[in-house]
């Protein structure tokens, strides 16, 4: 009996994959077939990173622009974080990426901010509210 249960669990397809399979088969003229067994979960592999020549900069300003193919994120130091700057902000770093990479970056940043807020409290991004509460 235990072997039967293990065998059933191994052939289950997650609900979102099952929906995609059903939708794909719905457009075919052939009768729907049972979904294939789910592939075993992929193991994470360590990625080697060499950061010996990395230049570190600080930014308290960013601007996001883009095109249909790429997202452009400019980073700079705003010497006047309160009020309107009196001189132009000089962009020091620009990162250009495709939207797939941007979406993965968004997820990684969101997870990091959520962890930080869980430990240290909610981050208020409106500077006038932060200054008013102190």
N, C-alpha and C positions, 0 to 999 in steps of 0.2 A: 504494500500500500504506500509506504513512504517513497519508494522509487517512482511510483506513478505520479505522486504529488510533485516530486522534484522535476520529473519530465514535463508536467504541465506548466510549471513555473518557468522552465527554460524556453518554452515556445510562446510565452505571452509577449504581445507587442504593446508598447506604451500607447495610451489612448490617442495622442496626437499623431503618431505614426500610423495607427490603424485607420484614423480618419483620412489621412492622405492616401493610403492604399485604397480605401473604399472609393474615394473621389476619383482617383486615377482609373480604377476599374469601371466606374460608372460610365466613362466616356468610351470605353472599348465595346465592340460588338460581341466579343467573346464573353461567356459566362464568367462571373467573378470566381477567382480562385482563393484558397485560404492564404492568408499572409505568411510570408516566409519567416522563419525563426529569427528573432532579433540577434544581431551580432553581439559578441561578447564585448563588455565595456572596454574602451581603450585605456591603457595605462598611461599616466602622465610621464613624460620624459623630461629630464633636466636639460635645460638649454644653457649652453656655455655662453657667458657674456664677458667681454673684455672692456672694462671701464677705466683702464689706466690713463687714457688720454682724454677723458671727459672733462669738459669745461662746465663748471656749475655757475649758474646765474640766478638771481632772485627777481621775481616779477610780482608786482601788485596791480598790474593792469594786463588785460588780454582783450584782443579783438578777434572775432570769428567771422570769416567771410568764406566764400567758396564759389565753385562752379558746379555744373551738373555732375562732373566726374571727381572733383577733389574738394577737400575741406582745407582751409588755410587758417591757422591759428597763430596770431602775432602776440609776442610777449614783450613787456616793457616795464620800466620803473617810472611810476608817476610820482614826481617829487612833491606834488600837492594833492594828496588823496582826498582832502576836504575841499569842496567847492570846485569851480571850473578852473582848469589849469590855465595859467597866464602865458605859458610858452608851449610849443608843440611837444607832444610826447614822442620820444625817439624809440622806434621799434629796434630791439636788440637781437631778438631771436624770432625766427619764423619756422613753423612746422607745417609741412604740407603732407596730407595723407588721403588715401581713398576713404570712401564712406564706410566700408567694411571695417577698416582699422579704427576709424572714428567711433563706430558703434561698440567695438570691443573696448576701446579706451573709455568710453562713457560708462560702460558696465563696471570696469575696474575702478574708476574714480568714484562711482556711486557706492560701490561696496566699501571702499576705503573711508569715505565720508560717513557712511552709516556706522561703521565700527568706531570711528572717532567720536561721533555724537553719542553713541551708546556708553562710552566711557566718560567723556568730558561734558556732555550736554549739547543741546541744539546750538548750531552756529547761526547767528543772525547776520545775514548778508547786507542788510540795510544799515549803513554806517551811522545814519542819524538816530536810528533806534538804539544802536549800541552805545553811542555817546550819551544819549538821554538817560539811559538806565544806570550810568556810573555815577 
